[in-house]
Amino acid sequence: MAISVFDLFKIGVGPSSSHTVGPMRAGALFAQRLVDEGLLEQVKRVEVRLYGSLSATGVGHGTDRATLIGLMGEWPDRVDPAAVEPRIEALRNERQLLLAGRQAIHFDWQEDLLLLDESLPYHPNAMTLTAFGATGEVAEATYYSIGGGFVVDAAQAASGVLDNDTTELPYDFSSGAELLQLCRRHGLGVAELMLANEKSWRSEEEIRSGLLRIWSVMRECVQNGLANEGILPGGLKVRRRAARLHQSLQAIGKPNVIGSTLSAMEWVNLFALAVNEENAAGGRMVTAPTNGAAGIIPAVLMYYMKFNPDACDDDVVRFMLAAAAVGILCKKNASISGAEVGCQGEVGSACAMAAAGLAEVLGASPAQLENAAEIGLEHNLGLTCDPVGGLVQVPCIERNAIAAVKAINAAQMALRGDGEHFISLDQVIRTMKETGADMHSKYKETSRGGLAVTFVEC
């Protein structure tokens, strides 16, 4: 399976890559299939069935709304986030869905959208979409949202071939050990190796402009988070904090990075909070590698770029490429889905990626970079996904801030060493997978255990 940096960093909307971005893509894919196969005009009704984690926390994560917006022909990277709720409200009131943006059909929210208390065998995040005509079923498809906005259909899941991309990479790797070996053999840094692989799909200029575009969306998300105030939607009445914290930090002035660790940490916290508050509000996001963990990489990179006078766009490109190398390993050998392995797969993977990216731009050797990623992931092992009320707010928003600081610490610790360490990144990733398999389903994005239940009991 060939995974690109642009597979891991995708522009979308909040609040969840697996529960919002993936389902929107699934809806759009189904609508496009109806168009491509000449079936659209036959459709009179569509039924949406959500299973497993998509059913358990789908309402809080916006899965229901995202799927329907996808059926209207919208894609996560193109849809206007501000237009989603008005269109959903109109659908509820008028009971009419404009399928693929062209075919008006009747849609009853209570009868045609089903939240089922059962799971399909391949993955907890499953949905089945069925189109009916005047005389019966026209088309049906089952999709799995496997984390980070990735979507596979039932045929892909059954075949085990989750990616039809057969591109041969010049430096293909499936483990941290292979990555380090390739770097040593060819005298390459991790970012250099990743750049060579990315050139298999697009030119260097396209890679650079694409990554800078992603960085631009990340920065815009931070700025929106710093500007917006009020209460986050969903019913928990969680108040936004980033705008007020930003005002207080501006009063302090530019932090002395060397002499004021506490001040530096507050800025990192601020950037992570800003991103994840925007995510919780359904704003424009970048999966990094998921929405639930979307604040970690922007927070670390934003801090580096803002307070390092020598920082430049080249650093952004190198940071993203190095971070993606670690994300590829996490996805290939474990999971980045909270519904599959808990939050260790989301926040843990993002922490490791951010640590690797920062280590790269600070001049780390490949061995030191691998050590930084290992430290970042190791100390998130066992982290459960137990969102209160099924919303990506508590503990998710603060969790990103903590992990962003942890990523910086991991990079600093690795840079103080020579790259030699006791536990390898590969071993930690394997442990994450095994821990996720052992973890009870109530701790994996179902809101049926942990803090989600404790909050209700209190």
C-alpha positions in Angstrom: 0.0 0.0 0.0 1.6 3.3 -1.2 0.6 6.1 1.1 1.3 9.8 0.2 1.8 12.7 2.6 -1.4 14.1 1.0 -3.3 11.0 2.1 -2.5 11.8 5.7 -3.0 15.6 5.5 -6.4 16.2 4.0 -8.4 19.4 4.0 -11.9 18.8 5.4 -14.3 19.9 8.1 -14.8 19.2 11.8 -15.5 17.6 14.1 -14.2 14.1 13.1 -12.2 12.7 10.3 -13.6 9.2 10.7 -17.1 10.3 11.7 -17.6 13.4 9.6 -15.0 13.6 6.8 -15.1 9.9 6.0 -19.0 9.6 6.0 -19.2 12.8 3.8 -16.8 11.2 1.3 -18.9 7.9 1.4 -22.1 9.8 0.7 -20.5 11.7 -2.2 -18.9 8.5 -3.6 -22.4 6.8 -3.6 -24.0 9.8 -5.2 -21.3 9.9 -7.8 -21.7 6.2 -8.5 -25.4 6.8 -9.2 -24.5 9.5 -11.7 -21.8 7.5 -13.4 -23.9 4.4 -13.7 -26.9 6.3 -15.1 -29.1 5.4 -12.1 -29.7 8.8 -10.6 -33.0 9.6 -12.4 -34.5 6.3 -11.1 -34.0 7.1 -7.5 -37.0 8.0 -5.4 -35.7 7.4 -1.9 -32.3 6.8 -0.1 -31.9 4.9 3.2 -28.8 5.5 5.4 -27.9 2.8 7.9 -25.1 3.6 10.5 -23.4 0.8 12.4 -21.1 0.5 15.4 -19.2 3.6 16.4 -20.8 5.6 13.7 -24.2 4.9 15.3 -23.1 5.2 18.9 -21.5 8.6 18.6 -22.6 9.6 15.1 -25.0 12.3 16.2 -22.5 14.0 18.4 -19.8 13.7 15.7 -22.1 15.0 12.9 -22.1 11.7 11.0 -25.8 11.9 10.1 -25.4 15.4 8.8 -22.1 14.8 7.0 -23.5 11.7 5.2 -26.5 13.6 3.9 -24.3 16.5 2.8 -22.2 14.0 0.9 -25.3 12.5 -0.7 -26.1 16.1 -1.9 -22.8 15.9 -3.9 -20.5 17.9 -1.5 -16.9 16.8 -0.7 -15.1 17.6 2.6 -12.4 19.7 1.0 -14.8 21.8 -1.0 -17.9 22.3 1.1 -18.5 25.6 2.8 -18.7 24.7 6.5 -21.0 27.7 7.2 -23.5 26.3 4.7 -23.9 22.8 6.3 -26.3 23.5 9.1 -28.7 25.8 7.0 -28.9 23.0 4.4 -29.5 20.4 7.0 -32.2 22.5 8.6 -33.9 23.0 5.3 -33.8 19.2 4.7 -35.4 18.6 8.1 -38.1 21.1 7.4 -38.9 20.4 3.7 -38.1 16.6 3.7 -36.5 17.0 0.4 -32.9 15.9 -0.5 -31.2 17.1 -3.7 -29.3 13.9 -4.5 -25.9 14.5 -6.2 -27.0 18.2 -6.3 -29.4 17.3 -9.1 -32.2 14.8 -8.3 -34.8 15.9 -5.7 -36.1 13.0 -3.6 -38.2 12.7 -0.5 -36.2 12.1 2.7 -37.7 11.5 6.2 -35.1 11.9 8.9 -36.8 9.5 11.2 -37.5 6.7 8.7 -34.6 7.0 6.3 -31.7 7.5 8.7 -31.2 4.5 11.0 -28.8 4.3 13.9 -28.3 0.6 14.5 -27.0 -1.1 17.7 -24.9 -3.6 15.8 -21.5 -3.7 14.1 -20.3 -5.1 10.8 -17.3 -7.4 10.9 -14.6 -5.4 9.1 -14.5 -2.2 11.1 -16.5 -0.4 13.8 -17.1 2.6 11.5 -19.6 1.2 8.9 -22.5 2.4 6.9 -24.8 1.1 4.2 -26.4 3.4 1.7 -29.4 2.1 -0.3 -31.1 3.8 -3.2 -34.7 2.8 -4.0 -36.7 3.4 -7.2 -40.4 3.1 -7.9 -40.3 -0.7 -8.0 -37.5 -1.5 -5.5 -33.8 -1.3 -4.9 -31.7 0.5 -7.4 -28.2 0.4 -5.8 -26.6 -0.4 -2.5 -23.1 0.0 -1.1 -21.4 -0.5 2.3 -18.5 1.8 3.3 -16.1 1.7 6.1 -14.5 4.9 7.5 -11.2 3.6 8.7 -9.7 6.7 10.2 -8.2 9.9 9.0 -10.9 10.4 6.3 -9.9 7.2 4.6 -12.9 5.3 3.2 -13.0 1.8 1.7 -16.0 -0.1 0.3 -17.1 -3.7 1.1 -15.3 -5.1 -1.9 -12.0 -3.6 -0.9 -12.5 -4.7 2.7 -13.2 -8.3 1.6 -10.2 -8.5 -0.7 -7.8 -7.0 1.8 -6.5 -4.6 -0.8 -7.4 -1.3 0.8 -5.5 0.8 -1.7 -5.6 0.4 -5.4 -2.6 2.6 -5.9 0.2 0.3 -7.2 2.8 3.0 -7.6 6.3 1.7 -7.1 8.2 4.0 -4.8 12.0 4.4 -5.1 12.4 4.0 -1.3 9.4 1.9 -0.2 9.4 1.1 3.5 7.0 -0.7 5.8 8.8 -0.4 9.1 11.0 2.1 11.0 13.9 -0.3 10.7 13.5 -0.3 6.9 13.3 3.5 6.9 16.5 3.9 8.8 18.3 1.3 6.7 17.3 3.1 3.5 18.4 6.5 4.9 21.8 5.0 5.9 22.3 3.1 2.6 21.5 6.1 0.4 22.8 8.9 2.6 19.3 10.6 2.9 17.5 12.3 5.6 13.9 11.2 6.3 12.4 14.3 4.6 14.7 13.8 1.6 13.6 10.2 1.3 9.9 11.1 1.6 10.3 13.8 -1.1 11.8 11.3 -3.5 8.9 9.0 -2.9 6.3 11.8 -3.3 7.9 12.6 -6.7 6.4 9.2 -7.9 3.0 11.0 -8.0 3.7 14.7 -8.6 6.5 17.2 -9.3 8.6 18.8 -6.6 6.9 22.1 -7.2 3.4 20.5 -6.9 4.5 18.8 -3.6 5.8 22.0 -2.2 2.8 24.1 -3.2 0.4 21.4 -1.9 2.1 21.2 1.5 2.2 25.0 1.8 -1.5 25.1 0.9 -2.2 22.6 3.7 -0.1 24.8 6.1 -2.1 27.8 5.0 -5.3 26.1 6.0 -3.8 25.0 9.3 -2.8 28.6 10.0 -6.2 29.9 9.0 -7.8 27.4 11.4 -5.5 28.7 14.2 -6.4 32.3 13.5 -10.2 31.5 13.4 -9.8 29.7 16.7 -8.1 32.7 18.2 -10.8 35.1 16.9 -14.0 33.1 17.7 -15.6 33.1 21.2 -18.7 31.7 22.8 -20.1 28.3 23.5 -19.3 25.2 21.4 -22.3 23.4 19.9 -23.6 20.1 21.1 -25.2 20.7 24.5 -22.3 20.4 26.9 -22.0 24.2 27.0 -18.2 24.0 26.7 -16.8 27.6 26.5 -14.1 28.5 24.0 -10.9 29.5 25.8 -8.4 30.2 23.0 -9.4 33.9 22.3 -9.2 34.9 26.0 -5.9 33.0 26.5 -4.5 34.7 23.4 -5.3 38.1 24.8 -3.6 37.4 28.0 -0.5 36.0 26.3 -0.3 39.0 24.0 -0.1 41.2 27.1 2.9 39.2 28.2 4.6 39.7 24.9 7.0 37.4 22.9 8.2 34.6 25.1 11.8 34.0 25.9 12.1 30.5 24.6 15.3 29.8 26.4 14.5 31.4 29.7 10.7 31.0 30.0 9.6 27.4 29.5 6.2 28.0 31.0 5.5 30.9 28.7 6.6 28.8 25.7 4.3 26.0 26.8 1.3 28.3 27.1 1.7 29.4 23.4 1.8 25.8 22.3 -1.3 25.1 24.4 -3.0 28.1 22.8 -2.4 27.0 19.3 -3.7 23.5 20.0 -6.8 24.7 21.8 -7.6 27.1 18.9 -7.5 24.4 16.3 -9.5 21.9 18.3 -12.2 24.4 19.3 -12.6 25.2 15.6 -12.8 21.5 14.9 -15.5 21.0 17.6 -17.4 23.9 16.0 -17.4 22.1 12.6 -14.9 24.5 11.0 -12.4 24.1 8.1 -9.8 21.6 9.2 -6.8 19.5 8.1 -6.7 15.9 9.2 -3.3 15.5 10.9 -3.7 12.6 10.7 -7.2 12.7 12.1 -9.6 15.6 13.1 -9.7 14.5 16.8 -5.9 14.9 16.9 -5.8 17.8 14.4 -4.3 20.4 16.8 -1.0 18.7 17.7 1.0 19.1 14.5 -0.2 22.7 13.7 0.5 23.7 17.3 4.1 22.4 17.2 4.8 23.8 13.7 3.1 27.1 14.4 5.2 27.6 17.5 8.4 26.8 15.6 7.5 29.1 12.7 6.3 32.0 14.9 9.2 32.1 17.3 12.2 30.9 15.3 13.5 33.9 13.4 15.2 31.7 10.9 12.2 29.6 10.1 11.0 29.5 6.4 8.7 27.7 4.0 11.4 25.0 3.4 11.0 24.0 7.1 7.3 23.6 6.7 7.9 21.2 3.8 10.5 19.2 5.6 8.4 19.1 8.8 5.4 17.7 7.0 7.3 15.2 5.0 9.1 13.8 8.1 5.9 13.7 10.1 4.2 11.8 7.3 6.9 9.1 7.3 5.9 8.3 10.9 2.2 8.6 10.1 2.6 6.1 7.3 4.1 3.6 9.7 1.3 4.0 12.3 -1.3 3.5 9.6 0.3 0.6 7.9 1.2 -1.4 11.0 -1.5 -0.4 13.5 -4.3 2.2 13.1 -5.0 5.9 13.3 -8.7 5.2 14.1 -10.0 5.9 17.6 -12.8 3.5 16.9 -10.3 0.7 16.2 -7.5 1.2 18.8 -8.6 4.1 21.0 -7.1 7.6 21.2 -3.6 6.2 21.3 -4.1 5.8 17.5 -5.1 9.4 17.0 -3.4 11.6 19.6 -0.6 9.1 20.0 0.2 8.9 16.3 -0.1 12.7 15.9 2.2 13.2 18.9 4.8 10.9 17.3 4.4 12.6 13.9 4.8 16.1 15.4 7.9 15.0 17.4 9.4 13.6 14.2 8.7 16.8 12.2 10.2 19.0 14.9 13.2 16.8 15.2 13.7 17.0 11.4 13.7 20.8 11.3 16.0 21.0 14.4 18.6 19.0 12.5 18.1 15.5 13.9 19.7 12.5 12.3 17.2 9.8 11.0 18.0 7.7 14.2 17.3 10.7 16.5 14.1 11.4 14.5 12.9 7.8 15.0 13.7 8.0 18.7 11.7 11.2 19.0 8.7 9.5 17.3 9.1 6.5 19.6 9.1 8.6 22.7 6.0 10.5 21.6 4.0 7.4 20.8 5.3 5.3 23.7 3.9 7.7 26.3 0.4 7.7 24.8 0.0 3.9 24.8 -3.3 2.8 26.3 -5.0 6.1 25.7 -8.7 5.5 25.5 -11.2 7.3 23.3 -14.1 8.2 25.6 -15.6 11.5 24.4 -18.2 12.9 26.7 -21.6 13.1 25.0 -20.1 11.7 21.8 -18.6 15.1 21.1 -15.0 15.9 20.1 -14.7 18.3 23.0 -14.0 16.7 26.4 -11.3 15.5 26.8 -10.3 15.8 23.2 -9.5 19.6 23.1 -7.2 19.6 26.1 -5.7 16.3 25.1 -4.3 17.9 22.0 -2.6 20.6 24.0 -1.0 18.2 26.3 0.2 16.0 23.4 1.6 19.0 21.6 3.8 19.9 24.5 4.7 16.2 24.9 5.8 16.1 21.2 8.2 19.0 21.8 9.6 17.3 24.9 10.1 14.0 22.9 12.1 15.8 20.2 14.2 17.6 22.8 15.0 14.4 24.6 15.9 12.6 21.4 18.2 15.4 20.2 20.1 15.1 23.5 20.9 11.5 22.6 22.7 9.8 19.7 19.7 7.9 18.4 20.4 4.7 20.3 17.5 3.7 22.6 16.0 0.6 24.2 12.6 0.3 22.6 12.2 0.9 18.8 9.4 2.8 17.1 8.3 -0.5 15.4 7.9 -2.2 18.8 5.8 0.7 20.1 3.6 0.7 17.0 3.1 -3.1 17.4 2.3 -2.6 21.0 -0.3 0.1 20.1 -2.0 -2.4 17.8 -2.0 -5.2 20.4 -3.3 -2.8 23.1 -6.0 -1.6 20.8 -7.1 -5.2 20.1 -7.3 -5.9 23.8 -9.1 -2.7 24.7 -12.8 -3.1 25.4 -15.1 -1.5 22.8 -16.6 0.8 25.4 -13.2 2.7 25.4 -13.1 3.0 21.6 -15.2 6.0 20.5 -18.5 4.6 21.6 -19.0 7.0 24.6 -20.0 3.9 26.7 -17.1 3.9 29.1 -14.4 6.0 30.8 -15.0 9.8 31.1 -18.1 9.6 29.0 -19.8 7.5 31.6 -18.2 9.2 34.6 -19.5 12.6 33.5 -23.1 11.2 33.3 -22.8 9.6 36.7 -21.7 12.8 38.3 
